[in-house]
Amino acid sequence: MTKDEIIEMADKADEEADKVLNMKGEYHPNWHQVRDEIFAKLVAEREREACAAICDELHKARVGKDNYFAFAANAIRELRAKQ
């Protein structure tokens, strides 16, 4: 991830925390915790997708030989549904 992508996710987490707590611009004792949890989920999602994309590329390079990389890509993406 680039520095800009991390900043983008942090900004999105800020916005989402405001929405969750319905307290934009106002102090809320749980705001930092909520924001940090959202940020962690965004980072994890981005990392899972990056790993799955690598598996997709490996699968394309091995077309017709096996489906292990396609299976791995799908399994990685399914992790999101379990969390």
KAVEN-V769622 format. One record per backbone hydrogen bond with DSSP energy under -1.0 kcal/mol. NH is the residue of the N-H (numbers start at 0). CO is the residue of the C=O. E is the energy in kcal/mol with one decimal. If there is no record, write none. Layout:
# KAVEN-V769622
nh;co;e
NH;CO;E
NH;CO;E
This chain:
# KAVEN-V769622
nh;co;e
5;1;-2.0
6;2;-2.4
7;3;-2.4
8;4;-2.3
9;5;-2.4
10;6;-2.6
11;7;-2.2
12;8;-2.6
13;9;-2.2
14;10;-2.3
15;11;-2.7
16;12;-2.4
17;13;-2.0
18;14;-1.9
19;15;-2.9
20;16;-2.4
21;17;-1.1
22;17;-1.2
25;22;-2.7
30;27;-1.7
33;29;-2.6
34;30;-3.0
35;31;-2.7
36;32;-2.2
37;33;-2.2
38;34;-2.7
39;35;-2.4
40;36;-1.9
41;37;-2.2
42;38;-2.5
43;39;-2.4
44;40;-2.4
45;41;-2.2
46;42;-2.4
47;43;-2.6
48;44;-2.3
49;45;-2.1
50;46;-2.3
51;47;-2.7
52;48;-2.4
53;49;-1.7
54;50;-1.9
55;51;-2.3
56;52;-2.2
57;53;-2.4
58;54;-2.5
59;55;-2.4
60;56;-1.8
62;59;-1.1
64;61;-2.4
70;66;-2.8
71;67;-2.5
72;68;-2.5
73;69;-2.3
74;70;-2.5
75;71;-2.5
76;72;-2.1
77;73;-2.0
82;79;-1.1
